[in-house]
């Protein structure tokens, strides 16, 4: 009888644990992750409205040496990240430009490079940016250094996350915490769509000087709050082939085979309409797989 009661009690505790997991937290509470479980985390919001910072169990490996033909951009990001990790003043960063040129990969590579010095990353989707103040509040007292990362960000007019990000970057009553920086990648420099009609809001002074109107000022005001802008540009043919060769080497392809593979790499890029680093990596995977490298 005693054993049956203990088993019943154990099962009741299991049921309660499951119920508690789906119930919303009390006002002001926040689910704490296992900070030792990973170097990268994702912020997710359940249907109940409860926000969770979940560890990423399998973090994609990316080394700084794997990224070629973006040395100026790499130097800027590394310098800013190292300042941040060392506790020195550092800027929030906006990485913009051509798709597939290594913006997100560079941030992941920096995470791996400085993880042993306490650097951590929390990825936040655009739809969850309204919760940024709560996320910052949770990690403000942690000893680690956190990059809050939003990938491929762009806004449409009137989206809620726009004002939340704008406020947390510069303008909120709360002071910025020294263990948090925000890194954002985007194909749009100003993060908002730009329309021809926006030009109608420009005004001119008596001497012909042009002044942007309120609509234009609003659209550039968010990107201006990032202290560091890093631009990425489309690769030339030689740069594309150099990147493809780097990835082929990483898959164990011989130098002779890499030279012979150049025409195939160019056709691969032509078919996709892009000579990006992503396309070069995809070609290298396909070539190495077909040739058993």
Backbone bond lengths (Angstrom), bond angles and torsions (degrees), N, CA, C in turn:
res aa  C-N    CA-C-N  psi(-1)  N-CA   C-N-CA  omega(-1)  CA-C   N-CA-C  phi
1 X - - - 1.467 - - 1.517 110.74 -
2 X 1.338 114.90 -41.85 1.454 120.24 179.64 1.522 111.03 -64.01
3 X 1.365 117.38 -40.30 1.455 121.50 179.42 1.530 110.68 -65.92
4 X 1.335 116.81 -39.21 1.457 119.66 178.37 1.528 111.30 -63.90
5 X 1.331 115.88 -38.83 1.458 120.16 178.85 1.532 110.76 -65.09
6 X 1.330 116.93 -41.20 1.462 120.64 179.65 1.525 111.25 -65.06
7 X 1.354 116.03 -40.30 1.461 119.23 178.60 1.537 110.93 -65.72
8 X 1.324 114.93 -39.20 1.468 119.56 178.20 1.527 110.65 -64.43
9 X 1.323 115.34 -41.60 1.467 119.91 179.15 1.531 111.12 -63.98
10 X 1.337 116.01 -40.15 1.465 120.30 179.46 1.527 111.39 -63.91
11 X 1.328 115.44 -42.76 1.458 119.06 179.26 1.526 111.58 -67.52
12 X 1.317 116.29 -35.37 1.466 119.88 177.75 1.530 110.59 -64.35
13 X 1.325 116.81 -38.93 1.463 120.78 177.92 1.531 111.28 -65.52
14 X 1.328 116.08 -37.77 1.463 119.90 177.67 1.523 111.33 -64.48
15 X 1.334 116.38 -42.11 1.459 120.62 178.85 1.522 110.55 -64.04
16 X 1.332 116.86 -43.18 1.460 120.76 179.73 1.526 111.17 -62.89
17 X 1.336 116.73 -38.43 1.459 120.27 178.90 1.516 111.35 -62.75
18 X 1.343 116.09 -39.97 1.468 119.45 178.03 1.525 112.02 -67.84
19 X 1.316 116.42 -39.83 1.458 120.29 179.17 1.522 110.50 -64.87
20 X 1.338 116.76 -43.04 1.462 120.81 179.97 1.524 111.53 -62.66
21 X 1.334 116.56 -31.37 1.465 120.57 -177.54 1.518 112.34 -67.11
22 X 1.348 117.02 -26.91 1.467 119.69 -177.73 1.526 112.60 -102.01
23 X 1.309 117.74 -7.01 1.458 120.38 177.97 1.523 110.17 -80.24
24 X 1.335 118.21 143.85 1.470 119.95 175.71 1.519 110.85 -64.83
25 X 1.336 114.49 147.95 1.458 119.23 179.00 1.524 110.04 -74.28
26 X 1.326 117.28 158.69 1.462 119.49 174.66 1.518 110.63 -62.18
27 X 1.326 115.82 159.95 1.460 120.38 -179.84 1.525 110.38 -56.21
28 X 1.330 115.61 131.46 1.453 120.91 179.09 1.506 114.41 86.68
29 X 1.348 118.20 -9.93 1.464 120.33 -179.80 1.524 109.70 -89.13
30 X 1.341 116.81 160.83 1.449 122.51 -176.91 1.516 108.22 -152.57
31 X 1.334 115.99 134.11 1.462 120.11 -178.65 1.518 110.09 -70.36
32 X 1.333 116.91 121.48 1.458 122.45 -179.40 1.528 109.92 -88.56
33 X 1.332 117.57 133.32 1.471 120.03 178.39 1.515 110.92 -83.21
34 X 1.311 115.36 174.74 1.456 121.59 170.22 1.527 106.86 -84.83
35 X 1.328 116.42 98.73 1.460 120.65 -173.37 1.520 112.52 -66.36
36 X 1.319 117.70 -19.44 1.465 120.52 -179.98 1.524 112.47 -87.33
37 X 1.347 117.71 -2.92 1.464 120.68 -173.37 1.517 112.93 -79.25
38 X 1.338 118.23 -20.78 1.461 119.87 -175.75 1.522 109.81 -164.18
39 X 1.332 114.99 173.21 1.468 120.43 173.10 1.533 110.37 -101.46
40 X 1.340 117.19 -10.28 1.460 121.67 179.83 1.526 109.69 -128.84
41 X 1.334 115.67 145.20 1.461 121.88 -176.70 1.527 109.24 -137.37
42 X 1.333 115.01 158.97 1.460 121.53 174.33 1.526 109.31 -123.61
43 X 1.310 115.61 139.61 1.462 119.71 173.32 1.520 108.24 -93.80
44 X 1.326 115.75 126.09 1.455 121.83 -179.95 1.524 109.42 -130.43
45 X 1.310 115.91 147.39 1.459 120.68 177.07 1.521 108.47 -117.09
46 X 1.328 115.84 125.41 1.454 121.00 178.70 1.520 110.98 -78.22
47 X 1.340 114.75 168.25 1.464 119.97 -179.80 1.528 111.66 -61.59
48 X 1.334 116.55 -24.38 1.458 120.37 178.37 1.520 112.26 -75.06
49 X 1.345 116.61 -9.85 1.456 120.59 -176.99 1.507 113.89 94.88
50 X 1.327 117.88 -2.91 1.459 121.55 -179.13 1.524 110.20 -78.00
51 X 1.307 116.49 129.77 1.453 121.64 178.14 1.521 111.33 -90.13
52 X 1.327 116.30 137.23 1.458 122.21 -179.49 1.528 110.05 -131.02
53 X 1.325 116.12 136.12 1.463 121.41 170.20 1.526 106.58 -101.48
54 X 1.325 116.12 108.35 1.454 121.32 -172.60 1.527 110.90 -105.02
55 X 1.333 118.16 135.70 1.473 119.97 177.18 1.520 111.27 -69.02
56 X 1.328 115.74 142.47 1.464 121.64 173.76 1.525 107.13 -88.67
57 X 1.312 116.75 113.61 1.468 120.97 -173.08 1.520 112.61 -71.14
58 X 1.317 117.26 -34.50 1.463 120.70 -177.81 1.531 108.32 -124.80
59 X 1.311 115.28 95.20 1.466 121.62 -178.01 1.525 108.98 -83.79
60 X 1.334 116.05 127.05 1.458 119.76 179.58 1.519 111.76 -61.35
61 X 1.313 115.34 130.56 1.461 120.54 -178.70 1.525 110.04 -79.02
62 X 1.310 116.07 134.90 1.453 121.62 175.30 1.522 107.92 -151.69
63 X 1.327 116.19 124.70 1.455 121.42 -179.56 1.530 109.41 -105.01
64 X 1.310 115.38 149.45 1.461 119.96 -179.87 1.525 111.69 -61.01
65 X 1.335 116.83 -35.16 1.464 119.97 -179.36 1.525 112.26 -68.80
66 X 1.334 117.34 -17.84 1.463 120.33 178.44 1.525 112.16 -73.47
67 X 1.314 117.41 -18.63 1.462 121.88 -174.03 1.525 109.78 -97.05
68 X 1.310 116.65 113.59 1.456 122.81 -175.31 1.532 110.73 -112.59
69 X 1.335 114.23 157.77 1.461 123.36 174.28 1.526 113.64 65.61
70 X 1.325 117.52 19.69 1.476 120.50 174.21 1.534 109.01 -134.05
71 X 1.319 116.22 39.33 1.464 119.91 -174.85 1.528 113.59 -60.93
72 X 1.353 120.52 -44.35 1.479 118.67 178.85 1.528 112.53 -60.47
73 X 1.329 116.67 -42.32 1.463 120.43 178.96 1.534 110.21 -65.90
74 X 1.320 116.32 -41.17 1.461 120.65 -179.96 1.528 110.82 -61.56
75 X 1.325 116.49 -42.11 1.475 120.34 -179.05 1.529 111.09 -62.00
76 X 1.336 116.85 -42.36 1.469 119.95 -178.85 1.531 111.51 -65.27
77 X 1.327 116.45 -45.87 1.463 120.05 -178.48 1.526 110.69 -66.61
78 X 1.328 116.83 -42.48 1.465 120.10 179.50 1.519 111.38 -62.50
79 X 1.333 116.84 -43.64 1.459 120.14 -179.53 1.519 110.81 -61.62
80 X 1.324 116.91 -46.40 1.463 120.27 -179.06 1.525 111.16 -65.16
81 X 1.342 116.86 -41.70 1.464 120.74 -179.27 1.522 111.23 -66.26
82 X 1.316 116.37 -40.41 1.471 118.96 179.20 1.523 111.02 -65.47
83 X 1.327 117.44 -40.25 1.464 119.89 175.42 1.522 110.78 -58.75
84 X 1.322 116.09 -43.33 1.461 121.21 -179.30 1.520 111.47 -63.31
85 X 1.325 117.20 -46.15 1.460 121.42 -178.19 1.527 110.90 -64.62
86 X 1.314 116.79 -35.03 1.470 121.40 -179.37 1.519 112.82 -79.56
87 X 1.315 117.48 -1.37 1.457 120.45 179.73 1.507 114.01 83.90
88 X 1.332 117.83 13.29 1.457 122.76 178.03 1.528 109.61 -91.02
89 X 1.338 117.59 163.01 1.464 118.75 178.24 1.532 111.41 -58.73
90 X 1.323 116.33 136.13 1.463 122.60 -179.79 1.515 108.92 -144.65
91 X 1.324 116.22 159.43 1.456 122.03 -174.74 1.520 112.19 -104.03
92 X 1.337 115.46 153.92 1.451 120.41 162.76 1.523 108.05 -69.29
93 X 1.346 116.41 148.28 1.462 119.96 -169.47 1.521 110.92 -125.18
94 X 1.329 115.78 135.95 1.457 123.23 172.44 1.527 108.24 -115.61
95 X 1.326 115.96 116.90 1.463 121.65 179.24 1.525 107.79 -105.09
96 X 1.315 116.88 117.73 1.460 120.69 -175.62 1.519 110.48 -129.94
97 X 1.335 114.70 160.87 1.458 118.77 174.06 1.500 113.02 136.11
98 X 1.318 114.77 -159.37 1.458 122.58 -172.69 1.524 111.06 -60.57
99 X 1.316 115.50 145.41 1.465 121.08 -179.72 1.529 109.91 -70.54
100 X 1.329 114.88 147.64 1.457 120.25 174.18 1.509 115.20 72.33
101 X 1.335 117.98 18.94 1.460 120.21 -176.77 1.524 112.87 -98.78
102 X 1.334 118.43 1.51 1.462 119.99 172.86 1.504 115.56 108.67
103 X 1.331 118.14 16.43 1.460 119.87 -177.68 1.530 111.05 -63.50
104 X 1.312 116.98 -55.46 1.471 120.85 -179.52 1.524 111.30 -67.82
105 X 1.313 117.37 -38.51 1.469 121.08 -179.49 1.516 111.11 -61.74
106 X 1.336 116.62 -36.88 1.461 120.26 -179.95 1.526 111.10 -65.20
107 X 1.310 117.55 -38.46 1.462 120.62 178.55 1.528 110.32 -67.16
108 X 1.333 117.24 -42.10 1.465 120.30 177.42 1.526 111.31 -63.65
109 X 1.317 116.61 -38.64 1.465 119.93 178.27 1.519 111.20 -64.83
110 X 1.322 117.50 -39.19 1.471 120.87 176.77 1.525 110.96 -63.98
111 X 1.321 116.50 -38.39 1.467 119.98 177.76 1.521 110.69 -58.75
112 X 1.321 117.19 -47.57 1.464 120.32 179.43 1.531 111.40 -66.37
113 X 1.328 116.87 -35.25 1.466 119.90 -177.34 1.528 112.00 -67.52
114 X 1.332 117.10 -32.60 1.468 120.24 -174.64 1.528 113.54 -116.15
115 X 1.314 117.08 10.88 1.466 119.61 -178.86 1.522 111.78 -61.99
116 X 1.336 117.23 -37.31 1.466 119.42 -179.03 1.527 112.05 -71.66
117 X 1.338 117.40 -9.24 1.463 121.29 175.41 1.533 111.66 -101.50
118 X 1.340 116.09 13.23 1.457 120.26 174.18 1.510 115.14 97.35
119 X 1.335 118.26 9.30 1.459 119.65 179.09 1.525 110.24 -78.73
120 X 1.328 116.54 134.76 1.449 123.25 177.40 1.532 108.46 -132.40
121 X 1.337 115.51 161.59 1.466 120.49 -178.25 1.525 109.40 -132.01
122 X 1.318 116.10 136.96 1.468 122.49 173.64 1.519 108.03 -121.84
123 X 1.323 116.65 116.56 1.462 121.04 179.22 1.528 108.98 -89.23
124 X 1.320 115.28 131.51 1.467 121.83 -178.49 1.520 108.70 -126.48
125 X 1.317 117.37 127.64 1.462 121.35 176.34 1.523 110.54 -72.12
126 X 1.324 114.79 156.89 1.460 119.85 -179.94 1.523 111.74 -57.02
127 X 1.328 116.76 -39.19 1.462 120.37 -177.10 1.522 112.73 -66.66
128 X 1.339 116.87 -18.13 1.465 120.93 -177.81 1.525 112.94 -103.59
129 X 1.321 117.60 6.78 1.462 119.80 -178.22 1.524 112.45 -64.83
130 X 1.325 117.06 -20.88 1.470 119.50 177.80 1.526 110.70 -63.25
131 X 1.344 117.43 -19.39 1.464 121.17 -179.89 1.530 112.58 -94.15
132 X 1.320 117.40 7.80 1.465 120.10 -178.28 1.530 113.51 -54.25
133 X 1.322 119.72 -45.59 1.471 118.44 179.25 1.523 112.86 -57.39
134 X 1.343 117.58 -38.41 1.465 120.66 179.26 1.532 110.92 -67.87
135 X 1.335 116.82 -40.47 1.465 120.36 179.49 1.518 110.43 -63.22
136 X 1.334 116.36 -45.38 1.469 120.49 179.90 1.522 110.56 -62.58
137 X 1.334 116.22 -38.90 1.464 119.79 179.71 1.529 111.56 -62.02
138 X 1.344 116.67 -37.19 1.468 120.97 -178.50 1.522 111.72 -67.82
139 X 1.319 117.15 -40.65 1.476 120.32 -173.60 1.523 113.56 -95.13
140 X 1.322 117.22 -1.83 1.467 120.18 -174.96 1.519 112.54 -60.53
141 X 1.329 117.62 -32.49 1.466 120.77 -176.58 1.530 113.14 -97.13
142 X 1.321 117.34 3.11 1.462 120.41 179.65 1.525 110.10 -75.43
143 X 1.347 117.82 151.28 1.470 120.28 179.21 1.527 113.03 -77.05
144 X 1.346 118.12 -18.82 1.453 120.40 -177.99 1.540 110.75 -75.39
145 X 1.325 114.77 166.95 1.460 122.26 172.43 1.533 107.80 -103.86
146 X 1.333 117.09 130.47 1.456 121.11 -172.94 1.523 111.74 -116.89
147 X 1.343 115.15 129.56 1.462 121.69 164.72 1.525 107.31 -95.38
148 X 1.314 117.02 119.21 1.462 120.52 169.66 1.522 106.89 -89.04
149 X 1.315 115.70 118.21 1.459 121.86 -168.43 1.527 110.48 -116.15
150 X 1.328 115.66 127.76 1.459 121.76 174.49 1.522 108.05 -124.52
151 X 1.314 116.50 118.17 1.458 121.71 -172.70 1.519 111.64 -97.08
152 X 1.338 114.70 141.01 1.464 121.79 174.13 1.530 110.86 53.20
153 X 1.311 115.93 53.60 1.461 121.59 -173.85 1.527 111.47 -89.46
154 X 1.288 116.47 134.23 1.455 122.99 167.94 1.521 107.46 -155.93
155 X 1.310 115.14 150.07 1.460 120.44 -177.06 1.523 110.51 -116.82
156 X 1.310 114.94 151.46 1.454 121.54 166.04 1.527 107.20 -100.34
157 X 1.304 116.03 159.35 1.464 120.05 -177.24 1.521 111.10 -56.88
158 X 1.337 115.59 130.21 1.457 120.85 173.79 1.514 115.95 89.79
159 X 1.327 119.77 1.93 1.460 120.94 -179.15 1.528 110.34 -72.54
160 X 1.358 115.05 141.29 1.459 120.77 -173.23 1.518 114.23 -66.63
161 X 1.331 117.34 -36.62 1.452 120.00 -177.38 1.506 113.63 -62.94
162 X 1.324 117.38 -22.90 1.466 122.08 -179.39 1.528 111.19 -59.26
163 X 1.332 116.27 -50.60 1.458 119.75 -177.72 1.527 111.74 -69.99
164 X 1.343 117.31 -34.09 1.462 119.82 178.58 1.526 110.96 -64.60
165 X 1.330 116.76 -44.05 1.464 120.28 178.67 1.521 110.64 -66.21
166 X 1.300 116.27 -42.41 1.465 120.99 179.79 1.519 111.34 -60.17
167 X 1.335 115.94 -40.64 1.464 120.51 -178.70 1.519 112.10 -70.15
168 X 1.343 117.12 -41.67 1.464 120.04 -175.88 1.524 111.05 -72.39
169 X 1.348 116.83 -27.73 1.464 119.82 179.84 1.526 111.07 -69.64
170 X 1.328 115.19 -48.14 1.463 118.17 -175.99 1.521 107.91 -169.54
171 X 1.308 116.02 111.73 1.447 117.59 178.63 1.515 113.74 137.89
172 X 1.326 116.87 -13.52 1.450 119.53 178.74 1.527 109.75 -75.50
173 X 1.333 115.16 154.73 1.464 119.94 176.22 1.522 110.21 -63.68
174 X 1.357 116.60 -35.53 1.464 120.49 -179.97 1.527 110.11 -72.60
175 X 1.324 116.42 138.75 1.452 121.44 179.02 1.530 109.97 -73.96
176 X 1.334 115.87 149.49 1.460 120.62 178.00 1.525 109.79 -66.56
177 X 1.323 116.46 138.66 1.460 120.24 179.16 1.522 109.77 -84.61
178 X 1.327 118.48 140.54 1.468 120.75 -174.50 1.518 114.36 -72.88
179 X 1.339 118.95 -9.60 1.466 120.00 -179.29 1.532 112.53 -104.33
180 X 1.341 117.17 18.05 1.462 121.02 -179.58 1.524 109.98 -135.03
181 X 1.336 116.03 130.57 1.463 122.17 166.66 1.528 107.74 -129.81
182 X 1.308 115.85 158.77 1.460 121.83 -178.81 1.524 108.98 -115.39
183 X 1.324 116.57 123.92 1.461 123.16 176.11 1.531 107.49 -114.61
184 X 1.323 116.53 126.57 1.457 122.97 -177.70 1.516 109.63 -128.12
185 X 1.329 116.53 136.38 1.465 120.63 171.81 1.523 108.74 -111.69
186 X 1.331 115.33 146.35 1.457 119.91 -179.02 1.522 109.63 -160.63
187 X 1.331 115.65 152.31 1.457 120.87 170.83 1.524 111.92 -86.61
188 X 1.340 116.27 -8.90 1.462 121.53 178.23 1.520 109.70 -108.57
189 X 1.285 116.73 128.68 1.458 119.52 -177.94 1.524 112.20 -67.36
190 X 1.328 116.52 -35.00 1.464 119.74 -178.29 1.523 112.43 -103.96
191 X 1.339 117.92 5.60 1.461 124.27 172.27 1.524 114.16 67.33
192 X 1.310 117.50 -2.35 1.461 122.09 179.27 1.522 109.24 -127.21
193 X 1.346 117.88 151.90 1.458 119.74 176.76 1.521 111.05 -65.33
194 X 1.317 116.11 141.53 1.462 121.43 179.25 1.523 108.50 -113.61
195 X 1.332 116.02 126.77 1.456 121.68 -175.62 1.526 110.29 -114.31
196 X 1.313 115.30 155.06 1.456 120.38 178.72 1.533 111.63 -59.62
197 X 1.334 116.35 -35.30 1.465 119.25 -177.71 1.529 112.35 -65.50
198 X 1.369 117.06 -20.28 1.462 119.02 178.27 1.519 111.44 -61.82
199 X 1.336 116.66 -28.74 1.465 119.92 -179.18 1.530 112.12 -66.18
200 X 1.342 116.52 -20.50 1.459 119.58 -179.58 1.517 112.09 -69.62
201 X 1.336 117.07 -15.84 1.461 120.06 -178.83 1.531 112.33 -84.73
202 X 1.344 117.21 -7.53 1.460 119.95 177.73 1.531 110.03 -66.80
203 X 1.324 116.19 145.20 1.459 121.94 175.95 1.518 109.25 -123.09
204 X 1.319 115.95 160.57 1.469 120.84 178.07 1.521 109.15 -126.16
205 X 1.314 114.25 144.46 1.458 119.50 177.00 1.527 109.57 -85.37
206 X 1.329 116.50 179.40 1.463 120.24 -177.85 1.518 112.59 -62.70
207 X 1.333 116.66 -30.99 1.471 119.18 -179.59 1.532 112.09 -90.51
208 X 1.340 116.79 10.07 1.462 120.43 175.48 1.512 114.79 89.77
209 X 1.346 119.31 3.82 1.463 120.98 179.66 1.524 110.40 -70.94
210 X 1.332 116.23 134.84 1.464 122.08 -176.16 1.526 110.03 -91.86
211 X 1.334 116.26 134.43 1.462 121.75 177.82 1.526 108.80 -124.79
212 X 1.338 117.37 130.31 1.468 118.75 178.85 1.519 111.48 -67.76
213 X 1.335 115.86 145.83 1.452 120.72 178.86 1.512 111.92 -80.22
214 X 1.336 116.25 -179.14 1.460 121.40 -176.22 1.522 112.06 -63.82
215 X 1.332 117.51 -37.19 1.459 120.29 -179.11 1.525 110.56 -63.12
216 X 1.325 116.39 -45.54 1.461 120.45 179.76 1.525 110.75 -66.63
217 X 1.325 116.68 -42.45 1.461 120.45 179.24 1.522 111.24 -59.04
218 X 1.333 116.77 -40.66 1.458 120.71 180.00 1.520 110.74 -65.26
219 X 1.331 116.64 -38.42 1.459 119.84 -176.25 1.526 112.68 -71.88
220 X 1.313 117.90 -28.92 1.464 119.03 179.82 1.526 111.96 -94.33
221 X 1.339 117.01 -7.37 1.463 119.20 -174.86 1.519 112.68 -69.06
222 X 1.343 118.56 -30.25 1.459 120.42 179.77 1.520 111.20 -71.47
223 X 1.327 117.22 -50.51 1.464 119.64 -178.25 1.524 111.53 -63.34
224 X 1.328 117.54 -29.89 1.462 120.30 178.98 1.530 112.44 -66.79
225 X 1.321 117.49 -19.38 1.461 120.18 -178.85 1.519 112.80 -81.05
226 X 1.321 117.25 -9.15 1.462 120.40 170.70 1.530 108.12 -82.37
227 X 1.326 115.41 125.89 1.460 118.72 -176.52 1.510 113.92 -71.21
228 X 1.341 117.02 -24.46 1.465 120.61 -177.28 1.522 109.36 -129.13
229 X 1.323 115.84 122.75 1.458 122.46 173.46 1.522 108.42 -104.78
230 X 1.319 116.34 131.01 1.460 121.24 177.25 1.520 107.66 -126.77
231 X 1.333 116.55 118.67 1.462 121.60 -176.29 1.520 111.19 -102.84
232 X 1.333 115.64 140.98 1.461 123.10 178.85 1.531 108.22 -117.93
233 X 1.344 115.79 142.84 1.448 120.70 -172.91 1.525 110.82 -124.25
234 X 1.349 117.34 156.02 1.471 119.98 177.84 1.526 110.79 -58.57
235 X 1.330 116.02 147.20 1.458 121.19 -178.31 1.526 111.22 -85.20
236 X 1.325 115.30 147.16 1.455 120.59 171.00 1.528 108.89 -74.75
237 X 1.323 116.02 173.69 1.462 119.67 179.96 1.521 111.20 -63.03
238 X 1.328 117.36 -43.10 1.466 120.15 -179.74 1.526 111.00 -65.11
239 X 1.333 117.06 -39.60 1.462 120.12 178.49 1.524 110.62 -65.50
240 X 1.307 116.29 -41.62 1.466 120.11 178.17 1.519 111.06 -60.83
241 X 1.333 117.88 -45.13 1.461 121.34 179.60 1.535 111.21 -64.96
242 X 1.331 116.44 -35.75 1.469 119.98 177.44 1.527 110.96 -64.04
243 X 1.334 116.63 -40.89 1.465 120.45 179.12 1.524 110.47 -68.14
244 X 1.329 116.48 -42.65 1.456 119.71 177.92 1.523 111.10 -60.31
245 X 1.338 116.76 -41.08 1.472 121.09 178.69 1.525 111.03 -62.99
246 X 1.343 116.35 -39.98 1.462 119.88 178.49 1.525 111.44 -60.48
247 X 1.336 116.69 -44.47 1.466 119.72 -179.54 1.531 111.37 -70.17
248 X 1.320 117.19 -36.11 1.462 119.56 176.96 1.528 110.51 -62.73
249 X 1.324 117.28 -41.20 1.474 120.07 176.83 1.518 110.64 -61.05
250 X 1.344 116.36 -39.50 1.466 119.32 -179.11 1.522 111.80 -64.41
251 X 1.343 117.05 -23.76 1.461 121.47 177.17 1.530 112.50 -92.82
252 X 1.339 116.98 5.24 1.457 120.51 175.33 1.512 115.18 85.94
253 X 1.328 118.36 16.75 1.466 121.59 178.46 1.526 109.56 -77.68
254 X 1.311 117.24 138.28 1.466 121.90 -176.98 1.524 110.38 -71.06
255 X 1.348 115.41 160.43 1.463 120.44 -179.47 1.524 111.41 -63.51
256 X 1.337 116.72 -38.89 1.462 119.99 178.90 1.526 111.03 -62.68
257 X 1.328 116.29 -42.00 1.461 120.55 179.31 1.525 111.27 -68.25
258 X 1.338 116.72 -33.93 1.468 120.29 178.80 1.522 110.31 -63.31
259 X 1.320 116.41 -42.72 1.468 120.29 177.84 1.527 111.21 -62.62
260 X 1.316 116.35 -42.52 1.463 120.75 -179.60 1.533 111.62 -68.42
261 X 1.332 116.09 -24.79 1.464 120.38 -176.63 1.527 113.16 -81.61
262 X 1.323 118.49 -8.25 1.465 120.47 -175.55 1.529 113.36 -57.80
263 X 1.357 120.11 -46.17 1.474 118.33 178.42 1.526 112.59 -59.82
264 X 1.332 116.56 -38.68 1.466 119.66 177.98 1.531 110.88 -64.27
265 X 1.330 115.90 -39.05 1.461 119.86 179.78 1.523 111.08 -63.88
266 X 1.315 117.21 -38.26 1.465 120.44 179.13 1.522 111.60 -68.93
267 X 1.336 117.09 -40.24 1.465 120.42 177.10 1.529 110.16 -64.03
268 X 1.345 115.99 -40.70 1.465 121.19 178.31 1.533 110.50 -57.74
269 X 1.344 116.50 -44.98 1.461 120.65 179.51 1.527 111.27 -67.81
270 X 1.334 116.58 -38.53 1.461 120.50 -179.89 1.520 110.87 -63.14
271 X 1.317 117.00 -40.42 1.461 121.02 -179.65 1.529 112.10 -65.77
272 X 1.322 116.16 -28.12 1.468 120.47 -178.84 1.522 113.30 -98.09
273 X 1.314 116.66 -5.11 1.453 120.44 176.91 1.504 114.01 68.21
274 X 1.334 117.51 25.62 1.466 120.00 -177.47 1.517 110.36 -157.18
275 X 1.349 116.05 137.13 1.462 120.71 172.49 1.536 108.56 -108.36
276 X 1.300 116.39 61.38 1.458 121.09 -177.27 1.522 110.53 -96.81
277 X 1.329 115.49 167.70 1.450 120.18 175.34 1.515 112.08 -64.82
278 X 1.330 117.17 -33.76 1.463 120.81 178.44 1.528 110.76 -65.04
279 X 1.328 116.26 -42.70 1.459 120.39 178.76 1.524 110.39 -64.47
280 X 1.335 116.74 -39.24 1.464 120.39 178.13 1.522 111.05 -62.84
281 X 1.325 116.81 -41.37 1.460 120.85 178.53 1.523 110.97 -65.31
282 X 1.329 117.12 -41.78 1.458 120.52 179.25 1.519 111.34 -64.30
283 X 1.344 116.80 -39.02 1.463 119.41 176.56 1.529 110.62 -63.45
284 X 1.340 116.61 -43.55 1.462 120.16 -178.26 1.526 111.23 -61.57
285 X 1.322 117.06 -40.56 1.474 120.35 177.53 1.518 110.77 -63.45
286 X 1.320 116.24 -43.87 1.462 119.58 -179.76 1.526 110.70 -64.90
287 X 1.326 117.50 -46.06 1.472 121.22 -178.24 1.522 111.43 -63.74
288 X 1.343 115.69 -46.32 1.457 119.36 -179.24 1.527 111.13 -64.27
289 X 1.337 116.65 -36.58 1.459 119.67 178.46 1.508 112.19 -68.31
290 X 1.327 117.36 -40.45 1.471 120.49 -179.22 1.520 112.25 -69.35
291 X 1.329 116.80 -30.93 1.459 120.54 -176.89 1.530 112.96 -101.57
292 X 1.330 116.50 8.65 1.460 119.80 174.53 1.510 114.38 66.28
293 X 1.333 117.32 31.30 1.467 119.98 179.63 1.520 109.63 -73.32
